[in-house]
């Protein structure tokens, strides 16, 4: 996980997971619409997943 991805996850979570697939983007977008903090947490979890 690079510094820039983490910074992007904090500023605009859906944009940070753009390379992880459409499903990840939609999940993080929905979480961000529910609140900024759930979106950031979701983006960081997806970015931290090494699978």
C-alpha positions as CSV (number, residue, x, y, z in Angstrom):
1,X,0.0,0.0,0.0
2,X,1.7,3.2,-1.1
3,X,1.5,6.5,0.6
4,X,-0.4,8.1,-2.3
5,X,-3.1,5.4,-2.2
6,X,-3.6,5.9,1.5
7,X,-3.8,9.7,1.1
8,X,-6.3,9.3,-1.8
9,X,-8.3,6.8,0.4
10,X,-8.6,9.5,3.0
11,X,-9.5,12.3,0.6
12,X,-11.7,10.5,-1.9
13,X,-12.2,6.8,-1.0
14,X,-13.8,5.5,-4.3
15,X,-11.0,6.9,-6.4
16,X,-8.4,5.1,-4.4
17,X,-9.8,1.6,-5.1
18,X,-10.2,2.2,-8.9
19,X,-7.7,-0.6,-9.7
20,X,-9.4,-3.2,-7.6
21,X,-12.5,-3.7,-9.8
22,X,-16.0,-2.4,-10.3
23,X,-17.5,-4.2,-7.2
24,X,-14.9,-2.6,-4.9
25,X,-15.7,0.8,-6.3
26,X,-19.4,0.4,-5.8
27,X,-19.0,-0.9,-2.3
28,X,-16.8,2.0,-1.3
29,X,-19.0,4.5,-3.1
30,X,-22.0,3.2,-1.1
31,X,-20.1,3.3,2.1
32,X,-19.0,6.9,1.4
33,X,-22.5,7.9,0.7
34,X,-23.5,6.6,4.1
35,X,-20.7,8.6,5.7
36,X,-17.1,9.7,5.0
37,X,-15.6,7.5,7.8
38,X,-17.1,4.2,6.7
39,X,-15.9,5.0,3.1
40,X,-12.4,5.6,4.3
41,X,-12.3,2.4,6.4
42,X,-13.7,0.4,3.6
43,X,-11.2,1.7,1.1
44,X,-8.3,1.1,3.5
45,X,-9.5,-2.5,4.1
46,X,-9.8,-3.2,0.4
47,X,-6.3,-1.6,-0.2
48,X,-4.8,-3.6,2.6
49,X,-6.2,-6.9,1.2
50,X,-3.3,-8.7,-0.4
51,X,-5.4,-11.4,-2.2
